[in-house]
Amino acid sequence: EEASLHCDERVWRFPTFDEYKEKIKTGNADLVNSTGPVGAGAITAGLFIGEFVEDKPWLHLDIAATAFTSQTPNREYFSKGATGVGSRLLYEIAKKY
């Protein structure tokens, strides 16, 4: 969160309540990586990743809706196509760690 303040790519910490963890369980496998249209997709995607990192700090950047634009944005520093969103944030995080 601190890194996001330095690069103007704001983040918001999603809740990781036990009720959300139940959504990635399935009878066909240990875990399911997509809960479909039932809601909380960004949260459950992060929780899925969290199952594999053990005792390491981790984060999930859900950039799906912002990584690409098919329209010309109203900001002169963006162009049509890939936005690069998250790149500055990852750079700030890498500088610290």
C-alpha positions as CSV (number, residue, x, y, z in Angstrom):
1,E,0.0,0.0,0.0
2,E,2.9,2.4,0.8
3,A,4.5,1.8,-2.6
4,S,1.2,2.7,-4.4
5,L,1.3,6.2,-2.8
6,H,4.7,6.8,-4.5
7,C,3.7,5.9,-8.0
8,D,0.0,7.0,-8.2
9,E,-1.2,3.5,-8.8
10,R,-3.5,3.1,-5.9
11,V,-4.4,-0.2,-4.3
12,W,-7.1,-1.5,-2.0
13,R,-6.7,-4.5,0.2
14,F,-9.5,-7.0,-0.3
15,P,-10.9,-9.0,2.6
16,T,-9.8,-12.6,2.9
17,F,-12.5,-13.9,5.2
18,D,-13.0,-17.7,5.7
19,E,-16.3,-17.5,3.8
20,Y,-14.3,-16.5,0.6
21,K,-11.8,-19.4,1.1
22,E,-14.8,-21.8,1.0
23,K,-15.5,-20.7,-2.6
24,I,-12.2,-22.1,-3.9
25,K,-12.8,-25.6,-2.5
26,T,-14.3,-28.2,-4.8
27,G,-15.3,-31.9,-4.7
28,N,-13.3,-32.6,-7.9
29,A,-9.9,-31.3,-6.8
30,D,-8.1,-29.7,-3.9
31,L,-8.9,-26.2,-5.2
32,V,-10.6,-24.5,-8.0
33,N,-8.9,-21.5,-9.7
34,S,-12.1,-19.8,-10.9
35,T,-15.4,-19.5,-9.1
36,G,-17.2,-18.4,-12.2
37,P,-20.0,-15.8,-12.0
38,V,-20.7,-16.2,-8.3
39,G,-19.0,-13.0,-7.2
40,A,-15.8,-12.1,-5.4
41,G,-13.7,-13.3,-8.3
42,A,-10.7,-11.0,-7.6
43,I,-10.7,-12.0,-4.0
44,T,-10.9,-15.7,-4.7
45,A,-8.2,-15.5,-7.3
46,G,-5.9,-13.9,-4.7
47,L,-6.8,-16.6,-2.2
48,F,-6.1,-19.3,-4.8
49,I,-2.5,-17.8,-5.2
50,G,-2.2,-17.5,-1.5
51,E,-2.6,-21.3,-1.1
52,F,0.8,-21.8,-2.8
53,V,3.1,-19.2,-1.1
54,E,3.3,-20.9,2.3
55,D,4.8,-18.4,4.8
56,K,5.9,-15.7,2.4
57,P,4.3,-12.3,2.0
58,W,2.3,-12.1,-1.2
59,L,0.0,-9.9,-3.2
60,H,-2.4,-10.3,-6.1
61,L,-2.8,-7.4,-8.5
62,D,-6.1,-7.9,-10.3
63,I,-5.4,-5.7,-13.4
64,A,-7.8,-7.5,-15.8
65,A,-10.2,-4.5,-16.2
66,T,-7.4,-1.9,-16.5
67,A,-4.6,-3.6,-18.4
68,F,-6.0,-2.9,-21.8
69,T,-8.2,-0.2,-23.4
70,S,-9.9,-0.3,-26.8
71,Q,-10.7,3.4,-26.6
72,T,-8.4,6.4,-26.6
73,P,-8.2,7.4,-23.0
74,N,-8.7,11.1,-21.9
75,R,-5.2,11.2,-20.6
76,E,-2.3,12.2,-22.8
77,Y,0.1,9.7,-21.2
78,F,-2.0,6.7,-22.1
79,S,-2.5,5.4,-25.6
80,K,-5.0,2.9,-27.1
81,G,-4.0,-0.7,-26.3
82,A,-2.0,-2.0,-23.3
83,T,-1.9,0.5,-20.5
84,G,1.0,-0.8,-18.5
85,V,-1.0,-0.5,-15.3
86,G,0.8,-2.0,-12.4
87,S,4.3,-1.6,-13.9
88,R,5.1,1.5,-11.8
89,L,3.7,-0.2,-8.7
90,L,5.9,-3.3,-9.2
91,Y,8.9,-1.1,-9.7
92,E,8.3,0.7,-6.4
93,I,7.9,-2.6,-4.6
94,A,11.1,-4.1,-6.1
95,K,13.0,-1.0,-5.1
96,K,12.1,-1.6,-1.4
97,Y,12.6,-5.3,-1.3
